[in-house]
Amino acid sequence: MKEHTKQLVIEILRDFQDIPQHIKDREEELRHPVVPRDENVGGGRAQYKPNDDIDRLIITIDEDERLHKLKEEYEVVDYCYRHADGYTQKIIYELYIKRYPSYTMQGLIENGIIPYSQKTAYKMRNKFLKEVAKRLGIDSL
């Protein structure tokens, strides 16, 4: 896996806990778009012309690409995490999902949290990252 793809997946994992809030915020943003106030009071022509700019700018929740991407990222990471073995879950949680990580990979091994060598632990992590990238369709980046 290319380094850029790996970093992208790691970034998604680090943001995993916040994705539900991002989804909620985006849905609210789409439901209640900000309407700019018209400061041009009495400025001339066509005072009673209906303003349909907002109607043209509204993106429905079903059509919003950003919202779909957030939901897809959440579902893929959740699926891969739930289907990973227990030790892989510990590695991914401690290194990326946990808000304030307590361990490095070496710390997980030295403290007996995962009973594998460093090489095997990195293989487990990389396998998980590849699976997430593959399911997101970014494995070829």
N, CA, C and O atoms as a DFTB+ gen file, in Angstrom:
564 C
 N C O
     1  1       0.844      -1.166       0.000
     2  2       0.000       0.000       0.000
     3  2       0.896       1.238       0.000
     4  3       1.910       1.293       0.696
     5  1       0.500       2.213      -0.788
     6  2       1.282       3.441      -0.866
     7  2       1.142       4.234       0.429
     8  3       0.126       4.154       1.120
     9  1       2.173       4.991       0.738
    10  2       2.209       5.768       1.977
    11  2       1.050       6.767       2.048
    12  3       0.450       6.959       3.106
    13  1       0.744       7.397       0.917
    14  2      -0.349       8.379       0.880
    15  2      -1.682       7.716       1.238
    16  3      -2.463       8.269       2.013
    17  1      -1.936       6.557       0.688
    18  2      -3.176       5.828       0.966
    19  2      -3.229       5.426       2.435
    20  3      -4.268       5.547       3.084
    21  1      -2.107       4.950       2.950
    22  2      -2.022       4.541       4.352
    23  2      -2.334       5.724       5.273
    24  3      -3.090       5.582       6.234
    25  1      -1.758       6.875       4.980
    26  2      -1.997       8.064       5.805
    27  2      -3.450       8.521       5.726
    28  3      -4.012       8.990       6.716
    29  1      -4.050       8.384       4.559
    30  2      -5.455       8.750       4.382
    31  2      -6.360       7.859       5.234
    32  3      -7.287       8.349       5.879
    33  1      -6.093       6.567       5.236
    34  2      -6.883       5.628       6.046
    35  2      -6.672       5.913       7.535
    36  3      -7.627       5.884       8.311
    37  1      -5.442       6.185       7.936
    38  2      -5.155       6.502       9.340
    39  2      -5.900       7.768       9.763
    40  3      -6.426       7.843      10.873
    41  1      -5.942       8.745       8.886
    42  2      -6.674       9.985       9.172
    43  2      -8.172       9.696       9.368
    44  3      -8.803      10.256      10.264
    45  1      -8.723       8.832       8.535
    46  2     -10.136       8.445       8.673
    47  2     -10.352       7.727      10.006
    48  3     -11.348       7.975      10.686
    49  1      -9.432       6.842      10.384
    50  2      -9.549       6.127      11.658
    51  2      -9.484       7.085      12.847
    52  3     -10.227       6.927      13.815
    53  1      -8.607       8.064      12.774
    54  2      -8.477       9.025      13.876
    55  2      -9.721       9.892      14.016
    56  3     -10.027      10.379      15.105
    57  1     -10.432      10.082      12.916
    58  2     -11.649      10.899      12.924
    59  2     -12.901      10.054      13.171
    60  3     -14.008      10.590      13.231
    61  1     -12.731       8.744      13.313
    62  2     -13.858       7.806      13.380
    63  2     -14.875       8.166      14.460
    64  3     -16.078       8.129      14.203
    65  1     -14.419       8.511      15.658
    66  2     -15.341       8.825      16.752
    67  2     -16.143      10.096      16.482
    68  3     -17.242      10.256      17.014
    69  1     -15.611      10.992      15.669
    70  2     -16.285      12.264      15.396
    71  2     -17.196      12.213      14.173
    72  3     -17.970      13.143      13.949
    73  1     -17.121      11.157      13.387
    74  2     -17.910      11.088      12.148
    75  2     -19.415      11.189      12.411
    76  3     -20.091      11.900      11.668
    77  1     -19.984      10.514      13.430
    78  2     -21.429      10.693      13.655
    79  2     -21.819      12.159      13.884
    80  3     -22.872      12.600      13.423
    81  1     -20.978      12.905      14.591
    82  2     -21.265      14.324      14.811
    83  2     -21.139      15.108      13.507
    84  3     -21.933      16.013      13.246
    85  1     -20.142      14.764      12.685
    86  2     -19.991      15.427      11.382
    87  2     -21.221      15.171      10.508
    88  3     -21.687      16.069       9.807
    89  1     -21.742      13.944      10.555
    90  2     -22.937      13.594       9.774
    91  2     -24.127      14.424      10.255
    92  3     -24.864      14.996       9.452
    93  1     -24.301      14.481      11.561
    94  2     -25.412      15.243      12.137
    95  2     -25.300      16.728      11.766
    96  3     -26.289      17.350      11.380
    97  1     -24.100      17.287      11.883
    98  2     -23.886      18.701      11.548
    99  2     -24.189      18.973      10.083
   100  3     -24.814      19.980       9.748
   101  1     -23.747      18.078       9.214
   102  2     -23.979      18.269       7.777
   103  2     -25.465      18.188       7.445
   104  3     -25.956      18.969       6.630
   105  1     -26.186      17.257       8.062
   106  2     -27.626      17.154       7.828
   107  2     -28.339      18.421       8.284
   108  3     -29.245      18.902       7.604
   109  1     -27.936      18.963       9.429
   110  2     -28.521      20.218       9.912
   111  2     -28.208      21.368       8.960
   112  3     -29.062      22.209       8.680
   113  1     -26.995      21.389       8.480
   114  2     -26.573      22.422       7.530
   115  2     -27.429      22.374       6.264
   116  3     -27.781      23.415       5.710
   117  1     -27.756      21.181       5.814
   118  2     -28.572      21.032       4.611
   119  2     -30.046      21.341       4.877
   120  3     -30.739      21.873       4.010
   121  1     -30.514      21.010       6.064
   122  2     -31.920      21.278       6.396
   123  2     -32.186      22.762       6.621
   124  3     -33.261      23.270       6.300
   125  1     -31.198      23.441       7.173
   126  2     -31.363      24.854       7.521
   127  2     -30.237      25.688       6.913
   128  3     -29.343      26.140       7.628
   129  1     -30.277      25.892       5.604
   130  2     -29.201      26.672       4.980
   131  2     -29.248      28.130       5.443
   132  3     -30.315      28.664       5.746
   133  1     -28.099      28.747       5.490
   134  2     -28.000      30.146       5.883
   135  2     -28.475      31.002       4.722
   136  3     -27.996      30.861       3.597
   137  1     -29.433      31.902       5.007
   138  2     -29.960      32.790       3.975
   139  2     -29.293      34.148       4.157
   140  3     -29.479      34.790       5.190
   141  1     -28.515      34.597       3.166
   142  2     -27.858      35.898       3.312
   143  2     -28.895      37.020       3.318
   144  3     -29.846      37.007       2.537
   145  1     -28.698      37.981       4.204
   146  2     -29.627      39.095       4.322
   147  2     -29.395      40.077       3.184
   148  3     -28.254      40.387       2.840
   149  1     -30.480      40.560       2.608
   150  2     -30.391      41.517       1.511
   151  2     -30.193      42.902       2.092
   152  3     -31.095      43.457       2.719
   153  1     -29.006      43.460       1.881
   154  2     -28.672      44.785       2.395
   155  2     -29.056      45.892       1.419
   156  3     -28.952      47.073       1.753
   157  1     -29.491      45.532       0.242
   158  2     -29.796      46.513      -0.793
   159  2     -31.251      46.971      -0.658
   160  3     -32.090      46.660      -1.504
   161  1     -31.534      47.699       0.399
   162  2     -32.892      48.149       0.674
   163  2     -33.214      49.338      -0.214
   164  3     -32.535      50.363      -0.164
   165  1     -34.264      49.195      -1.037
   166  2     -34.707      50.279      -1.902
   167  2     -33.694      50.670      -2.951
   168  3     -33.653      51.827      -3.371
   169  1     -32.886      49.741      -3.376
   170  2     -31.811      50.051      -4.294
   171  2     -32.192      50.079      -5.751
   172  3     -31.294      50.078      -6.593
   173  1     -33.426      50.104      -6.100
   174  2     -33.770      50.200      -7.512
   175  2     -34.600      49.038      -7.991
   176  3     -35.363      48.451      -7.224
   177  1     -34.462      48.721      -9.190
   178  2     -35.273      47.785      -9.979
   179  2     -35.889      46.587      -9.266
   180  3     -35.395      46.089      -8.255
   181  1     -36.975      46.167      -9.846
   182  2     -37.675      44.913      -9.544
   183  2     -37.724      44.581      -8.064
   184  3     -37.161      43.582      -7.617
   185  1     -38.390      45.415      -7.328
   186  2     -38.473      45.209      -5.889
   187  2     -39.209      43.927      -5.515
   188  3     -38.891      43.302      -4.503
   189  1     -40.165      43.541      -6.305
   190  2     -40.997      42.406      -5.923
   191  2     -40.680      41.138      -6.710
   192  3     -41.490      40.212      -6.762
   193  1     -39.526      41.104      -7.305
   194  2     -39.106      39.912      -8.045
   195  2     -38.749      38.818      -7.023
   196  3     -37.936      39.049      -6.127
   197  1     -39.348      37.643      -7.157
   198  2     -39.026      36.586      -6.185
   199  2     -37.565      36.158      -6.311
   200  3     -37.023      36.046      -7.410
   201  1     -36.950      35.924      -5.161
   202  2     -35.553      35.504      -5.129
   203  2     -35.515      33.976      -5.062
   204  3     -35.829      33.386      -4.028
   205  1     -35.131      33.347      -6.162
   206  2     -35.083      31.883      -6.180
   207  2     -33.651      31.353      -6.097
   208  3     -33.404      30.184      -6.395
   209  1     -32.712      32.207      -5.696
   210  2     -31.323      31.762      -5.557
   211  2     -31.204      30.625      -4.548
   212  3     -30.503      29.642      -4.786
   213  1     -31.881      30.767      -3.445
   214  2     -31.800      29.747      -2.397
   215  2     -32.367      28.425      -2.896
   216  3     -31.805      27.362      -2.632
   217  1     -33.473      28.492      -3.611
   218  2     -34.070      27.263      -4.146
   219  2     -33.099      26.526      -5.049
   220  3     -33.074      25.296      -5.078
   221  1     -32.307      27.279      -5.781
   222  2     -31.349      26.645      -6.684
   223  2     -30.120      26.134      -5.949
   224  3     -29.448      25.222      -6.432
   225  1     -29.817      26.704      -4.793
   226  2     -28.613      26.313      -4.067
   227  2     -28.834      25.150      -3.099
   228  3     -27.883      24.479      -2.698
   229  1     -30.079      24.920      -2.731
   230  2     -30.353      23.861      -1.755
   231  2     -30.004      22.495      -2.346
   232  3     -30.439      22.128      -3.437
   233  1     -29.221      21.783      -1.597
   234  2     -28.863      20.419      -1.985
   235  2     -29.613      19.499      -1.039
   236  3     -29.527      19.649       0.180
   237  1     -30.327      18.577      -1.582
   238  2     -31.055      17.673      -0.697
   239  2     -30.089      16.708      -0.031
   240  3     -28.983      16.464      -0.512
   241  1     -30.533      16.182       1.063
   242  2     -29.699      15.254       1.822
   243  2     -29.334      14.036       0.979
   244  3     -28.231      13.503       1.096
   245  1     -30.253      13.600       0.135
   246  2     -29.987      12.433      -0.706
   247  2     -28.921      12.688      -1.752
   248  3     -28.248      11.751      -2.184
   249  1     -28.751      13.929      -2.169
   250  2     -27.820      14.248      -3.247
   251  2     -26.452      14.701      -2.750
   252  3     -25.528      14.838      -3.552
   253  1     -26.301      14.934      -1.469
   254  2     -25.071      15.516      -0.948
   255  2     -23.929      14.499      -0.919
   256  3     -23.990      13.505      -0.195
   257  1     -22.905      14.754      -1.701
   258  2     -21.772      13.825      -1.805
   259  2     -20.968      13.760      -0.513
   260  3     -20.529      12.685      -0.106
   261  1     -20.776      14.904       0.129
   262  2     -19.991      14.938       1.360
   263  2     -20.659      14.076       2.441
   264  3     -19.989      13.328       3.153
   265  1     -21.971      14.191       2.550
   266  2     -22.711      13.413       3.539
   267  2     -22.620      11.917       3.235
   268  3     -22.429      11.107       4.141
   269  1     -22.756      11.558       1.968
   270  2     -22.644      10.148       1.578
   271  2     -21.246       9.611       1.872
   272  3     -21.096       8.473       2.316
   273  1     -20.226      10.429       1.626
   274  2     -18.846      10.000       1.874
   275  2     -18.615       9.771       3.369
   276  3     -17.979       8.790       3.754
   277  1     -19.125      10.668       4.206
   278  2     -18.984      10.494       5.656
   279  2     -19.657       9.205       6.125
   280  3     -19.088       8.450       6.915
   281  1     -20.866       8.960       5.636
   282  2     -21.585       7.741       6.022
   283  2     -20.850       6.494       5.545
   284  3     -20.763       5.500       6.266
   285  1     -20.324       6.555       4.326
   286  2     -19.592       5.407       3.785
   287  2     -18.346       5.126       4.619
   288  3     -18.074       3.972       4.952
   289  1     -17.584       6.170       4.962
   290  2     -16.379       5.991       5.768
   291  2     -16.724       5.354       7.112
   292  3     -16.041       4.436       7.565
   293  1     -17.778       5.845       7.739
   294  2     -18.170       5.311       9.044
   295  2     -18.559       3.836       8.938
   296  3     -18.117       3.010       9.736
   297  1     -19.383       3.519       7.955
   298  2     -19.854       2.138       7.797
   299  2     -18.714       1.180       7.479
   300  3     -18.674       0.068       8.005
   301  1     -17.790       1.600       6.624
   302  2     -16.668       0.732       6.247
   303  2     -15.755       0.478       7.440
   304  3     -15.394      -0.668       7.710
   305  1     -15.380       1.531       8.154
   306  2     -14.495       1.354       9.306
   307  2     -15.190       0.501      10.370
   308  3     -14.573      -0.391      10.953
   309  1     -16.452       0.771      10.619
   310  2     -17.207      -0.001      11.606
   311  2     -17.265      -1.479      11.213
   312  3     -17.057      -2.356      12.052
   313  1     -17.545      -1.751       9.946
   314  2     -17.616      -3.132       9.457
   315  2     -16.259      -3.834       9.612
   316  3     -16.183      -4.936      10.156
   317  1     -15.208      -3.195       9.137
   318  2     -13.875      -3.810       9.205
   319  2     -13.445      -4.028      10.657
   320  3     -12.853      -5.055      10.988
   321  1     -13.744      -3.068      11.508
   322  2     -13.369      -3.178      12.923
   323  2     -14.113      -4.338      13.589
   324  3     -13.511      -5.130      14.314
   325  1     -15.410      -4.437      13.345
   326  2     -16.205      -5.512      13.955
   327  2     -15.789      -6.892      13.453
   328  3     -15.921      -7.879      14.176
   329  1     -15.285      -6.969      12.217
   330  2     -14.908      -8.262      11.650
   331  2     -13.426      -8.597      11.829
   332  3     -12.971      -9.651      11.383
   333  1     -12.682      -7.717      12.472
   334  2     -11.265      -7.996      12.746
   335  2     -11.173      -8.843      14.016
   336  3     -12.084      -8.846      14.844
   337  1     -10.049      -9.563      14.153
   338  2      -9.873     -10.349      15.375
   339  2      -9.612      -9.406      16.557
   340  3      -9.327      -8.224      16.368
   341  1      -9.712      -9.933      17.749
   342  2      -9.601      -9.130      18.967
   343  2      -8.301      -8.362      19.106
   344  3      -8.306      -7.211      19.544
   345  1      -7.194      -8.977      18.741
   346  2      -5.909      -8.295      18.877
   347  2      -5.755      -7.179      17.847
   348  3      -5.181      -6.130      18.142
   349  1      -6.263      -7.404      16.652
   350  2      -6.230      -6.342      15.642
   351  2      -7.090      -5.174      16.113
   352  3      -6.718      -4.013      15.937
   353  1      -8.234      -5.480      16.708
   354  2      -9.087      -4.419      17.247
   355  2      -8.351      -3.612      18.311
   356  3      -8.439      -2.385      18.338
   357  1      -7.623      -4.309      19.191
   358  2      -6.862      -3.606      20.236
   359  2      -5.815      -2.689      19.621
   360  3      -5.641      -1.551      20.056
   361  1      -5.116      -3.194      18.606
   362  2      -4.085      -2.390      17.942
   363  2      -4.706      -1.140      17.330
   364  3      -4.229      -0.029      17.561
   365  1      -5.762      -1.321      16.557
   366  2      -6.398      -0.200      15.857
   367  2      -6.993       0.789      16.853
   368  3      -6.855       2.001      16.687
   369  1      -7.649       0.275      17.881
   370  2      -8.255       1.169      18.871
   371  2      -7.188       1.986      19.600
   372  3      -7.288       3.210      19.693
   373  1      -6.169       1.300      20.113
   374  2      -5.140       1.990      20.900
   375  2      -4.333       2.988      20.071
   376  3      -3.993       4.066      20.559
   377  1      -4.029       2.642      18.840
   378  2      -3.166       3.513      18.043
   379  2      -3.911       4.626      17.321
   380  3      -3.351       5.703      17.114
   381  1      -5.167       4.391      16.931
   382  2      -5.836       5.348      16.044
   383  2      -7.198       5.842      16.511
   384  3      -7.488       7.031      16.380
   385  1      -8.031       4.979      17.046
   386  2      -9.399       5.391      17.366
   387  2      -9.477       6.088      18.726
   388  3     -10.218       7.058      18.886
   389  1      -8.729       5.605      19.684
   390  2      -8.741       6.185      21.027
   391  2      -8.336       7.655      20.955
   392  3      -7.357       8.010      20.299
   393  1      -9.107       8.505      21.641
   394  2      -8.866       9.945      21.561
   395  2      -7.458      10.319      22.040
   396  3      -6.775      11.119      21.401
   397  1      -7.032       9.742      23.156
   398  2      -5.689      10.003      23.676
   399  2      -4.975       8.662      23.841
   400  3      -5.081       8.033      24.894
   401  1      -4.248       8.219      22.812
   402  2      -3.594       6.905      22.866
   403  2      -2.619       6.793      24.040
   404  3      -1.867       7.724      24.328
   405  1      -2.644       5.650      24.705
   406  2      -1.766       5.399      25.844
   407  2      -0.501       4.663      25.433
   408  3       0.505       4.704      26.142
   409  1      -0.548       3.993      24.295
   410  2       0.557       3.134      23.890
   411  2       0.966       3.386      22.446
   412  3       0.193       3.876      21.623
   413  1       2.207       3.030      22.181
   414  2       2.681       2.891      20.807
   415  2       2.593       1.403      20.491
   416  3       2.218       0.607      21.352
   417  1       2.928       1.033      19.289
   418  2       2.920      -0.392      18.954
   419  2       3.882      -1.146      19.875
   420  3       3.561      -2.227      20.368
   421  1       5.051      -0.571      20.098
   422  2       6.039      -1.205      20.972
   423  2       5.497      -1.346      22.395
   424  3       5.729      -2.359      23.055
   425  1       4.782      -0.336      22.861
   426  2       4.200      -0.381      24.201
   427  2       3.144      -1.466      24.338
   428  3       3.050      -2.118      25.378
   429  1       2.354      -1.659      23.298
   430  2       1.342      -2.722      23.316
   431  2       2.001      -4.088      23.471
   432  3       1.498      -4.959      24.181
   433  1       3.128      -4.258      22.797
   434  2       3.842      -5.540      22.834
   435  2       4.544      -5.728      24.184
   436  3       4.425      -6.781      24.810
   437  1       5.273      -4.701      24.626
   438  2       6.036      -4.798      25.873
   439  2       5.142      -4.992      27.096
   440  3       5.534      -5.667      28.048
   441  1       3.962      -4.412      27.077
   442  2       3.045      -4.541      28.217
   443  2       2.144      -5.768      28.118
   444  3       1.253      -5.950      28.948
   445  1       2.366      -6.598      27.125
   446  2       1.634      -7.850      26.994
   447  2       0.183      -7.695      26.567
   448  3      -0.616      -8.617      26.732
   449  1      -0.159      -6.548      26.024
   450  2      -1.536      -6.337      25.574
   451  2      -1.800      -7.155      24.319
   452  3      -2.900      -7.672      24.120
   453  1      -0.786      -7.265      23.481
   454  2      -0.881      -8.162      22.328
   455  2       0.315      -9.117      22.372
   456  3       1.456      -8.671      22.493
   457  1       0.066     -10.415      22.276
   458  2       1.132     -11.405      22.432
   459  2       1.833     -11.763      21.121
   460  3       2.012     -12.941      20.810
   461  1       2.219     -10.764      20.371
   462  2       2.859     -11.009      19.080
   463  2       4.149     -10.217      18.986
   464  3       4.399      -9.300      19.769
   465  1       4.963     -10.592      18.010
   466  2       6.172      -9.820      17.749
   467  2       5.769      -8.511      17.073
   468  3       4.645      -8.361      16.594
   469  1       6.696      -7.583      17.047
   470  2       6.421      -6.287      16.426
   471  2       6.115      -6.460      14.937
   472  3       5.226      -5.802      14.397
   473  1       6.854      -7.344      14.287
   474  2       6.645      -7.589      12.860
   475  2       5.232      -8.115      12.597
   476  3       4.557      -7.651      11.678
   477  1       4.791      -9.073      13.395
   478  2       3.450      -9.643      13.230
   479  2       2.376      -8.599      13.527
   480  3       1.363      -8.528      12.831
   481  1       2.600      -7.791      14.562
   482  2       1.627      -6.751      14.918
   483  2       1.478      -5.741      13.779
   484  3       0.365      -5.326      13.459
   485  1       2.592      -5.350      13.172
   486  2       2.521      -4.416      12.040
   487  2       1.829      -5.054      10.837
   488  3       1.120      -4.375      10.095
   489  1       2.034      -6.356      10.643
   490  2       1.333      -7.055       9.556
   491  2      -0.177      -7.036       9.795
   492  3      -0.955      -6.826       8.864
   493  1      -0.584      -7.257      11.040
   494  2      -2.008      -7.236      11.382
   495  2      -2.596      -5.844      11.132
   496  3      -3.682      -5.702      10.571
   497  1      -1.855      -4.828      11.560
   498  2      -2.313      -3.455      11.338
   499  2      -2.424      -3.150       9.855
   500  3      -3.426      -2.597       9.402
   501  1      -1.395      -3.510       9.098
   502  2      -1.389      -3.227       7.660
   503  2      -2.504      -3.964       6.928
   504  3      -3.094      -3.430       5.989
   505  1      -2.790      -5.180       7.354
   506  2      -3.888      -5.941       6.747
   507  2      -5.214      -5.207       6.966
   508  3      -6.037      -5.113       6.056
   509  1      -5.409      -4.691       8.179
   510  2      -6.628      -3.934       8.484
   511  2      -6.702      -2.667       7.629
   512  3      -7.746      -2.369       7.048
   513  1      -5.606      -1.928       7.554
   514  2      -5.584      -0.694       6.763
   515  2      -5.873      -0.982       5.290
   516  3      -6.595      -0.229       4.637
   517  1      -5.307      -2.073       4.769
   518  2      -5.556      -2.446       3.370
   519  2      -7.024      -2.786       3.139
   520  3      -7.600      -2.420       2.115
   521  1      -7.622      -3.485       4.092
   522  2      -9.037      -3.858       3.960
   523  2      -9.929      -2.615       3.946
   524  3     -10.862      -2.529       3.147
   525  1      -9.649      -1.667       4.814
   526  2     -10.427      -0.423       4.838
   527  2     -10.245       0.325       3.518
   528  3     -11.218       0.793       2.927
   529  1      -9.001       0.435       3.060
   530  2      -8.728       1.139       1.799
   531  2      -9.435       0.461       0.630
   532  3     -10.000       1.129      -0.236
   533  1      -9.399      -0.854       0.613
   534  2     -10.050      -1.610      -0.465
   535  2     -11.556      -1.360      -0.466
   536  3     -12.145      -1.114      -1.518
   537  1     -12.173      -1.420       0.701
   538  2     -13.623      -1.222       0.797
   539  2     -14.038       0.216       0.495
   540  3     -15.160       0.461       0.051
   541  1     -13.135       1.168       0.737
   542  2     -13.423       2.566       0.402
   543  2     -13.098       2.883      -1.056
   544  3     -13.450       3.946      -1.566
   545  1     -12.422       1.947      -1.717
   546  2     -12.066       2.161      -3.118
   547  2     -10.884       3.086      -3.302
   548  3     -10.734       3.697      -4.360
   549  1     -10.033       3.201      -2.277
   550  2      -8.866       4.079      -2.380
   551  2      -7.561       3.292      -2.358
   552  3      -6.485       3.871      -2.205
   553  1      -7.655       1.985      -2.509
   554  2      -6.459       1.153      -2.442
   555  2      -5.524       1.347      -3.621
   556  3      -4.370       0.924      -3.565
   557  1      -5.991       1.969      -4.677
   558  2      -5.129       2.164      -5.849
   559  2      -4.525       3.560      -5.898
   560  3      -3.864       3.909      -6.876
   561  1      -4.739       4.371      -4.854
   562  2      -4.176       5.733      -4.845
   563  2      -2.691       5.701      -4.618
   564  3      -2.050       6.751      -4.579
